[in-house]
Amino acid sequence: MPLLYDIPLKVAGRIASGEAEVVGALIKEVASGRILAHVQPTQGFFDIFVQTGGAMAQSGFSPLGIIGAIQGEQIKSGIERLELGLGLVQNLQIANMALTGVGIGVSVAGFAVMNMRLNAIENNLGHLRQDVREIGKMIQASEIRRLFSDIRAALKDLDSVTTRTDHLALASSLQRQFSSHVSALNDLLTEAMAIGNETSLPIERLDLIWTLSSAKWLCEGAELRALFASEDLDHADDYAGRYMNDNLRCLDQLNPDAMARLVAAGETNLAKIVAKRREAAGLVDKIADGFERAVENLGEQQSLARALADAGTSGRAFIQAAKQETNSPFLVVVPEQ
């Protein structure tokens, strides 16, 4: 399967006519939903995105409380100036890369950017521990330091795995490491999301859920990248499906109304109760959007793994091509029909 750097004219014509549409990293036939092409951002796209999106794009993470409509519109406006075509700039999923860290296609970000994102997540967890005693008891400092140190080391190796002579063994080892990290983060996230018989909830608890989710999404993406690099596309397909179901479970566990009521439970003034419930409900909605975007991105990677496997295309070569390309913003994969 050839890796293209431009949308085939036939597919582009169908997008222009409305017969096809861009959905995240996929170009789909509107009538049937059939996938016509996969769009994979390259290093070139990511470089421009980071330059245009500003500080939030550089880290790919921001505490839940400071994500607002203004930041979102600023990022969207900056991305639209890229004029990259494909209708992608009209899709808020690109702006979401800066807000949630969940991108489109397989992540090819280098260690420096991934580490910046990990540092931002870890720092926010530290602030939450200090600010809220309950969170400090739930998230132990030594546990977080050890976990994030291990994630950081694995991300550093992931950055160079496709160029290593021992890439198969290393990529397989990294996949197991990231799988363990996802499991550990899931345990912490499950505890943070369990409201049980709580009579009140600090609003920072929502930020904790957001922050742990962001770390989980980072590790899920890294694990799938390791599977692509290890040429294990069948397992990339399988793990993407598993993580889709896991994120859907988290989405189902979110209860915006119940959480909003618990956050407002500490207020006695009616106006403050209403305002606090509204604020909390909006934050839970942002968390839900993150889980939905994670599910969509995992589905994109699952479909891509199948397309590459069906065509006998190397996952490692695909990652290398996307990572090394700096002139064209995209690789395009057209599945065999």
C-alpha positions in Angstrom: 0.0 0.0 0.0 1.6 3.3 -1.1 1.6 6.1 1.5 0.3 9.3 -0.2 1.0 12.9 0.7 -2.1 14.3 -1.0 -5.7 13.3 -1.0 -6.4 11.4 -4.2 -8.4 13.7 -6.6 -11.3 11.2 -6.8 -11.7 11.3 -3.0 -11.2 15.1 -2.8 -13.9 15.5 -5.4 -16.3 13.4 -3.3 -15.5 15.6 -0.3 -16.2 18.7 -2.3 -19.5 17.3 -3.6 -20.7 16.3 -0.1 -20.6 12.6 -0.9 -17.8 12.1 1.6 -16.9 13.8 4.9 -13.9 14.1 7.2 -14.5 12.6 10.6 -11.4 13.0 12.7 -8.7 11.0 11.0 -11.1 9.3 8.6 -12.7 10.2 5.3 -16.0 8.4 5.1 -18.7 8.0 2.4 -21.7 9.8 3.8 -24.3 7.3 2.5 -22.7 4.1 3.7 -20.2 5.1 6.3 -17.5 3.3 4.3 -14.0 4.4 5.0 -12.4 5.9 1.9 -9.1 7.0 3.4 -7.2 7.5 6.7 -5.5 10.8 7.3 -2.4 10.6 9.5 -0.8 13.8 10.7 3.0 13.9 10.2 5.7 15.6 12.2 5.3 18.5 9.8 1.7 19.0 10.8 2.6 18.7 14.5 5.3 21.3 14.2 3.0 23.8 12.7 0.2 22.9 15.1 2.4 23.6 18.1 3.7 26.9 16.7 0.1 28.0 15.9 -1.7 26.6 18.9 0.5 28.3 21.6 1.3 27.1 25.1 -1.7 24.9 25.5 -0.9 23.1 22.2 2.7 22.6 23.3 1.8 20.8 26.4 -1.4 19.1 25.2 -2.8 19.4 28.7 -4.4 22.1 30.8 -6.1 21.8 34.2 -9.8 21.4 33.9 -10.7 24.6 35.6 -8.9 26.9 33.2 -10.2 25.3 30.0 -12.8 27.7 28.7 -14.5 28.9 25.5 -12.0 31.7 25.1 -9.0 29.4 25.0 -10.8 27.0 22.7 -11.7 29.7 20.2 -8.2 31.1 20.3 -6.8 27.7 19.4 -9.4 27.1 16.8 -8.7 30.4 15.2 -4.9 29.7 15.2 -5.5 26.3 13.6 -7.8 27.7 10.9 -4.9 30.0 9.8 -3.0 26.8 8.7 -5.2 26.5 5.7 -4.5 22.8 5.5 -7.5 21.8 3.5 -9.4 18.5 3.8 -12.1 20.3 5.8 -10.1 19.3 8.9 -9.9 22.9 10.2 -13.7 23.0 10.5 -13.5 19.9 12.7 -13.1 20.9 16.4 -11.2 17.6 17.0 -8.0 19.4 15.9 -8.5 22.1 18.4 -9.2 19.4 21.0 -5.6 18.2 20.5 -4.5 21.3 22.4 -7.3 21.0 25.0 -7.3 17.3 25.7 -4.0 16.0 24.3 -6.1 13.4 22.3 -5.1 13.8 18.7 -6.0 12.3 15.4 -4.4 9.1 14.1 -1.4 7.6 15.7 0.7 9.9 17.9 4.1 10.7 16.4 5.0 13.4 18.9 8.6 13.4 20.0 9.8 12.9 23.6 10.3 16.6 24.3 6.6 17.3 23.7 5.3 14.1 25.3 7.4 14.8 28.4 6.1 18.4 28.5 2.6 17.0 28.6 3.5 14.4 31.2 5.1 17.1 33.4 2.0 19.3 33.1 -0.2 16.4 34.2 2.1 15.5 37.1 2.4 19.1 38.3 -1.3 19.5 38.4 -1.7 16.3 40.4 0.8 17.7 42.8 -1.2 20.9 43.2 -4.4 19.0 43.7 -2.8 16.9 46.4 -1.7 20.0 48.2 -4.9 21.9 47.9 -7.4 19.2 48.9 -6.7 16.9 51.8 -9.0 14.2 50.6 -7.2 14.0 47.2 -3.8 13.9 49.1 -5.0 10.8 50.9 -6.3 9.2 47.7 -3.2 9.9 45.5 0.0 9.2 47.4 3.0 11.3 46.4 5.5 8.5 46.3 3.1 6.4 44.1 2.7 9.2 41.6 6.4 10.0 41.4 7.3 6.4 40.8 4.6 5.9 38.2 5.4 9.0 36.3 9.1 8.3 36.4 8.5 4.9 34.8 6.2 6.5 32.2 8.8 9.1 31.4 11.5 6.5 30.8 9.3 4.5 28.6 8.3 7.5 26.5 12.0 8.3 26.0 12.6 4.9 24.6 9.4 5.0 22.5 10.8 8.1 20.7 13.6 6.2 19.1 12.2 2.7 18.9 11.6 2.6 15.2 15.3 3.4 14.4 16.8 0.8 16.8 18.2 -2.4 15.6 16.4 -4.2 18.4 13.2 -2.4 17.7 11.0 -5.5 17.8 12.1 -6.6 21.3 12.1 -3.0 22.6 8.7 -2.2 21.2 7.2 -5.4 22.7 8.8 -4.5 26.1 7.4 -0.9 25.8 3.9 -2.2 25.0 3.9 -4.3 28.2 5.2 -1.3 30.2 2.5 1.1 28.9 -0.1 -1.6 29.4 0.9 -1.8 33.1 0.8 2.0 33.4 -2.7 2.2 31.8 -3.8 -0.4 34.4 -2.4 1.6 37.3 -3.9 4.8 36.1 -7.3 3.0 35.6 -7.2 1.9 39.2 -6.6 5.5 40.4 -9.2 6.8 38.0 -11.8 4.3 39.2 -11.3 5.4 42.8 -11.5 9.0 41.9 -14.8 8.5 40.0 -16.4 6.4 42.7 -18.7 8.8 44.5 -20.6 6.1 46.4 -22.2 7.4 49.5 -20.5 10.8 49.4 -22.5 13.7 50.7 -20.4 16.3 49.1 -17.6 16.6 46.6 -14.8 19.2 46.2 -14.9 20.7 42.7 -11.1 19.8 42.5 -12.2 16.1 42.4 -13.4 16.8 38.9 -10.0 18.1 38.0 -8.5 15.0 39.4 -10.6 12.8 37.2 -9.7 14.9 34.2 -6.0 14.8 35.0 -5.8 11.1 35.6 -7.8 10.5 32.4 -5.3 12.7 30.5 -2.5 10.5 31.8 -4.4 7.4 30.8 -5.0 8.7 27.3 -1.4 9.5 26.9 -0.3 6.0 27.8 -3.0 4.3 25.7 -1.8 6.2 22.7 1.9 5.4 23.5 1.0 1.7 23.8 -0.7 1.6 20.4 2.3 3.3 18.9 4.6 0.7 20.4 2.4 -2.1 18.8 2.6 -0.4 15.4 6.4 -0.2 15.8 6.6 -3.9 16.8 4.7 -4.9 13.6 1.9 -6.4 15.8 -1.0 -4.8 14.0 -3.4 -7.5 15.0 -2.8 -6.7 18.7 -3.0 -3.0 17.9 -6.5 -3.7 16.6 -7.4 -5.7 19.7 -6.0 -3.3 22.3 -7.6 -0.3 20.6 -11.0 -2.1 20.9 -10.3 -2.9 24.6 -9.5 0.7 25.4 -12.5 1.9 23.5 -14.7 -0.2 25.7 -12.8 1.0 28.8 -13.3 4.6 27.9 -17.0 4.0 27.2 -17.3 2.4 30.7 -15.8 5.6 32.2 -18.1 7.7 30.2 -21.1 5.7 31.4 -19.8 6.0 35.0 -19.9 9.8 34.8 -23.1 11.2 36.3 -23.2 15.0 35.6 -26.3 15.7 37.6 -25.2 13.7 40.7 -21.7 15.1 40.6 -23.0 18.6 40.2 -25.3 18.2 43.2 -22.6 16.9 45.4 -20.2 19.8 44.4 -22.9 22.3 45.3 -23.9 20.5 48.6 -21.5 22.6 50.6 -23.3 25.9 49.6 -26.1 27.3 51.7 -27.1 30.3 49.5 -29.5 29.4 46.7 -27.8 31.6 44.1 -24.5 30.0 45.0 -25.9 26.5 44.8 -27.3 27.1 41.3 -24.0 28.7 40.1 -21.9 25.9 41.6 -24.1 23.2 40.1 -23.9 24.9 36.7 -20.1 25.3 36.9 -19.7 21.6 37.9 -22.0 20.3 35.2 -20.0 22.2 32.6 -16.8 20.7 33.9 -18.2 17.2 33.8 -19.4 17.8 30.3 -15.8 18.6 29.3 -14.6 15.4 30.9 -17.2 13.5 28.9 -16.1 15.2 25.7 -12.5 14.0 26.5 -13.7 10.4 26.9 -15.8 10.6 23.7 -12.8 12.0 21.8 -10.6 9.2 23.2 -13.1 6.6 21.9 -13.1 8.2 18.5 -9.3 8.3 18.3 -9.0 4.7 19.4 -11.5 3.7 16.7 -9.4 5.6 14.1 -6.3 3.7 15.1 -8.1 0.4 15.2 -9.3 0.9 11.6 -5.9 2.1 10.5 -4.2 -1.0 12.0 -6.6 -3.2 10.1 -6.0 -1.3 6.8 -2.3 -1.6 7.1 -2.5 -5.3 8.1 -4.8 -6.1 5.2 -2.4 -4.5 2.7 0.7 -6.1 4.2 2.1 -2.6 5.1 4.7 -2.3 7.9 3.5 -0.6 11.0 7.1 0.4 11.8 7.6 1.9 8.3 4.3 3.8 8.7 5.4 5.4 12.0 8.8 6.2 10.5 7.3 7.9 7.5 4.9 10.0 9.6 7.6 10.9 12.0 10.2 11.9 9.4 8.0 13.8 7.1 8.2 17.6 7.7 7.1 19.1 4.4 3.7 17.6 4.0 1.3 17.8 6.9 -0.4 14.5 6.2 0.1 10.9 5.1 -2.9 9.4 3.4 -3.8 5.7 3.5 -6.4 4.4 1.1 -7.7 1.0 2.1 -7.9 -1.7 -0.5 -11.4 -2.0 -1.7 
